[in-house]
Amino acid sequence: MSKPLEEQFAKQLPDISERSVFGNLIKRMMKHCENLLIPEGIDNAKVRAIVDNVNRMLVLTAPAIKSSKTKK
């Protein structure tokens, strides 16, 4: 399975909770990251957070793993 999101955020996005407008949301999400599981069909190395300013949402996106990778 994948590493917990807290570790991924700590490595890839240092100090994001302090600099982001969504600081409180990110802090709560990192605190409860054990509840966020990435399905096996998703390439967890390419998960990205996108801010949707129109709808005021933080959206996590990732491409699906290609079928050649899932069969192995």
Secondary structure, DSSP 8 states (H G I E B T S, - for coil): ----HHHHHHHHSTTHHHHSTTHHHHHHHHHTGGG----TTB-GGG-EEEEETTTTEEEEE--B--HHHH--
